[in-house]
Amino acid sequence: MFRRRIIEKRTYDKEKLKPVLKCSICNGEQVAGFKNRQTGKFEEVMFIRDTKDLAQFLEMYELSSVEKEY
């Protein structure tokens, strides 16, 4: 029997922060997090290894999509 892992819902300041997926051109690494709209500072939340990790990030913050930055 498989048990689905319960994902804790989290919130963020939608006016100050923008959800972003930072992607490396060289090695393909992806990191999900939030970019401050005023300062441009990126705050890392989790490393994305595959589509399951990305789906978990989207579900955790109740997002439908996330913008990629290189």
C-alpha positions as CSV (number, residue, x, y, z in Angstrom):
1,M,0.0,0.0,0.0
2,F,1.4,3.4,-1.0
3,R,0.9,6.4,1.3
4,R,0.9,9.8,-0.3
5,R,3.2,12.2,1.5
6,I,1.3,15.1,3.0
7,I,2.7,18.4,1.7
8,E,2.6,21.3,4.1
9,K,1.1,24.4,2.5
10,R,3.2,27.5,2.8
11,T,2.6,31.2,2.0
12,Y,4.8,34.0,0.7
13,D,4.4,37.8,0.2
14,K,3.0,37.9,-3.3
15,E,3.6,41.7,-3.6
16,K,7.3,41.5,-2.6
17,L,8.3,38.1,-3.9
18,K,8.1,36.4,-7.3
19,P,8.3,32.6,-7.6
20,V,11.3,31.7,-9.8
21,L,13.0,28.6,-11.1
22,K,16.8,29.4,-11.4
23,C,18.2,27.1,-14.1
24,S,21.9,26.6,-15.0
25,I,22.8,26.6,-18.7
26,C,26.0,24.6,-18.0
27,N,24.9,21.6,-16.0
28,G,21.1,21.8,-16.0
29,E,20.7,22.3,-12.3
30,Q,17.4,23.8,-11.2
31,V,16.6,25.6,-7.9
32,A,13.2,26.8,-6.9
33,G,12.8,29.9,-4.8
34,F,11.6,33.4,-4.6
35,K,13.1,36.6,-6.1
36,N,12.6,39.9,-4.3
37,R,10.9,42.2,-6.8
38,Q,12.7,45.3,-5.5
39,T,16.2,44.1,-4.7
40,G,16.5,41.2,-7.1
41,K,17.9,39.0,-4.4
42,F,17.0,35.3,-4.8
43,E,16.1,33.1,-1.8
44,E,16.5,29.4,-2.4
45,V,13.7,27.1,-1.2
46,M,14.5,23.7,-2.7
47,F,16.7,21.9,-5.3
48,I,14.7,20.5,-8.2
49,R,15.9,17.1,-9.4
50,D,12.9,16.0,-11.4
51,T,9.3,16.8,-12.3
52,K,8.1,15.3,-8.9
53,D,10.1,17.9,-7.0
54,L,8.8,20.7,-9.2
55,A,5.2,19.5,-8.7
56,Q,5.9,19.4,-4.9
57,F,7.1,23.0,-4.9
58,L,4.1,24.2,-7.0
59,E,1.7,22.3,-4.6
60,M,3.4,23.6,-1.5
61,Y,2.9,27.2,-2.5
62,E,-0.3,26.7,-4.4
63,L,1.2,27.9,-7.7
64,S,0.1,26.9,-11.2
65,S,3.4,27.7,-12.9
66,V,6.8,29.2,-12.2
67,E,9.0,31.4,-14.4
68,K,12.4,30.2,-15.4
69,E,15.5,32.4,-15.2
70,Y,18.9,31.5,-16.6
